[in-house]
Amino acid sequence: QEQQQPWGARLLQPSETLSLTCDVYSGSLSGYSWTWIRQSPDRGLEWIGEISHSGNTKFNLSLRSRLTLSMDTPTTQVSLKLGSVIAADTAIYFCARTIVVAGAHRYFDLWGRGTLVTVS
Amino acid sequence: SYVLTQPPSVSLAPGQTARLTCGGSFIGAKSVHWYQQKSGQAPVLVVFDDGDRPSGIPERFSGSNSGNTATLTISGVEAGDEAAYYCQVWDATSDQVVFGGGTRLTVL
């Protein structure tokens, strides 16, 4: 599996839980935040949420109630769980290394190849 | 919620200068970042903090931000610049990342 390309089940039925994991670059977990972003023709690029190297999280308000982000330092993995999926959750999912500036604004300097997840 | 507005498409001949705009309320007070996404690929950061370039991005790419409009300028567009370009900000009021809808640049 290519590094930083999310892996997990790619075909889900409505109401199931979407689970994706990203193997991030060794050493990157401690120094960066990591963000999940998805893309669909209807919604364009959509920010899902972020997890910092210390485990602090920020979530898209519209997804917050269904969303869990986690990280595992020994395996240098970040993970996403989105519960009760619907067809509108069909998208290409990316994990992206995140630069946070002065604890305020942030941008994404390294994106992995995305993974298409289909809910049908 | 904060909204970023980008024109859906821009078409130019090779060698011309592309000015891709990103509109938002008082966007000049925010830091704007730009991504290039070629067909079937992941986005790539081309400008951060309004006008800085990551290593490896040609000097032909530059950015500016003032008032209610941020602009990504691509000088001397080439066929290889054909892609969708997205602007992005952090909205501190809502604690959310916001992306624009993207502009598809076509090089004729």
Interface residues (C-beta under 8 A of the other chain):
Chain A: T35 G44 L45 E46 W47 E50 K58 N60 L61 F94 I99 V101 A104 H105 R106 Y107 F108 D109 W111 G112 R113 G114
Chain B: K30 S31 H33 Y35 Q41 A42 P43 V44 L45 F48 D49 P54 Y86 Q88 V89 W90 A92 S94 D95 Q96 V97 V98 F99 G101 G102
